[in-house]
């Protein structure tokens, strides 16, 4: 199975999606989550290490994750994701082109092993409120990562205020972004609380809200 890399602009909900995917995959075999977000100290997969451990997900994080230091140092064990039998590997890449720079250091290994690079978009976030802005940001990320994206996930939401109609209204935006980038729109997400017990519409994936603000 190819290594899955999740990238996107700050605030798009990337880390929450990564956590959902890792926990979902944990029921089918060994899973490793790699936290490459060495730029943004506020929302990192590393902050959910206990949750991941309890579900059997192995976490590889920056050496200084969870401290007041923000030095971009990756642990040597990160090379283990390319070993035979590594199982499912999901990489949480840092937001925008600056955060994707660390990913560039793994580009040769990813190309050898096989990867999918999923670009997460959220039409309700600043700096990505037009399909054109989303396309431009992706090109910057691809350049920094030295990798090409393979698909788009529409993760448009407004946090706890998200209602199903917000997500449905984002579909045309996401489809246009997909056309501009020449990538397939893989699916759209919807917070499970917005479904109110209903099944997600066709083409949608329900996700739990795992990443929360500090005051929550």
N, C-alpha and C positions, 0 to 999 in steps of 0.2 A: 504494500500500500504506500502511495507517495506521502511524503511529509507535507502536512498542511500548515501553511503560513498565513496568518491573519494580519492584515495591515489596514490602516485608515487614519483619518485625521483625528486629533484630540477631540474627545467628547462625542464620537460617533457611536459609542457603546461597544467598541471592539473587545475590550477585556471581559465584559459581561458575556458576550457571545462565546469567547474562547472558553470561559469557565463552563458554560452550558455544554459546549461540544465535548470538552474533556470528561465531564461527569457522565454524559450520555454514552461515550465510548467506553468508559470504565466497566460497563457491564458486559463487554464482549472480549476482553483481554487486556494485556498490559498497555498502559498509556503513560506517556511522558509529556509533560507540559513544560515548555521552555519559555521563560520570561526574558525577552530581549528588550523590554522597555526600560532602558538605562538612562532615559532623559527625563521623563515625567514621573515625579515622585508621588503623585497623588492617587492615581488609580493603576495599581499593578497587580498582576496575577499573584505575585509573591505575597501580597497581603492576605491571601486566602490559603496559605500553606496548610493550615490545620484542617480546613474543609477538604482540601484535595487529598491529604494524607489519610483522612478517615474514609475516603471513598476509594483508596488504593491507587491514586494518581501520583506518580513520581514527579517532583518539581525540581527543575534546574533553574536557578536564579542567579542574577548578578551577585558577585561576591559580597557587595555591600548593601544588598537589598535589606530593607527593614531597619537601617540605621540612618543617621543624619548625614552620612556621606553620600555623594552622588557621583562617584568615580566610575567611568565606563569600563569595568573590568569583568570579563566573562570567565567562568570557571573552566578548568581543563576538561572536566567531565562532559562538557557540552559536545565533545567529539564522539561520545558514545552513542549519540542519536543516529550516527551513520553505520553503526555496527550491525551485522546480521542478527535478526531476532530482537531488534530494539522495540518492536511492537508499534503501536500507533503513536505518532509524534505530532504534537500541535505546538506551533511557535506563535507567541504573542509578540509581534513586532511593534516597536515604538511608533508613536504617531508621526506623521509627515516625513519629509525627506531626512531631517536630522535624526529622527529615531530609527530610520531604516538603514542608517550607515553601519550599525553593528551587524545587521543582516548581511550586508555586503561581504563581511569577513567570512561568512559561511556559504557564499554563493557557489563556489566550486564544488563543495561537498553536496549541496542541494541539487545541483545539476547532475552530478554523478548518480545520486540516490533516486532522483525523481521527486518532484514537488508539485504542489498546487499552491498558487499565491492568490488568496481571496481578498479582494478589496471591499471593505465595508463602508457604506455611505449612509449618511443621515441628513436628509434635506432640511431638517430643522436646526442644524448647527451652523454657527458663524463660519465664514470662509468656505462653506460648501453648500451655499444656498441656490446654486444654479448648476445644471448638469455640466456646463462648460468649466466651472470652477473645479468640480469633481474630476473631470478629465485632466485638467492641467495639474492638479495635485498628484494624481496617479503617475503621470509622466515623471514628476520629480522624485517620487518614491521609487519608481522602477530604476531611475538613473542612480540613485544612492545605493539601492540594494543590489544592483547589477543583475536583476532578475526581471522577468516579464510576468505580469499578472495573468491569471487564467480564468478568472470569473469574478462576478460582483454579487454581493449580498446587500439587499436593501434593508437596512436596520433603522429606518426612520422612526423616531419616537420623541416624546416630550417628557421623559421620566415618569414620575408617578401620575402626571396629568394625562398620560396617553390614553386615548380612546380608540376603538377599532376604526372609526372613520378617519382618524389622523393617518393611520397606516395605509388605509385603502386609497386615500387621496395622494399618497406619495408614489403610487405605482407609475403614473405617467412620467414623473421626474426620473425614477429609476430606469425606466425603459429607454428614455432619451439618453441618460448617462451611459447605458450599455451600448447604445448605437454609436455614440461618439467615441467610445473606447474600443469598439469592435469586440467586446467581450460578452459572453452569455450572462444573463441575469439568472443566477442559480435558484434563488428563492428570496422571499421577504420574511422578516421576522415580525412577530406580534407578542407583546408581553402577555403572559398567561392571565394576569389579572384583568386585562382588557377584554378577554374573551367571555368572562362571566359564565364559565362552565360550558361554553359552546366549543365545537370543533373549529380549528382554524380554517379559513377559506382555502380553496385550492391554490397551491403555489406559496403557501405561508407555513412558517415553522413557529410553534409556540416556544417562548423562552422564559425562564424564570428570572426574576430581578434579584441577582446575587450581589452585584456591586452597588453599594449604597454610600451616601455621603457620611462624613465623620459624625455629624450631629444626629444621624439616625441610629 
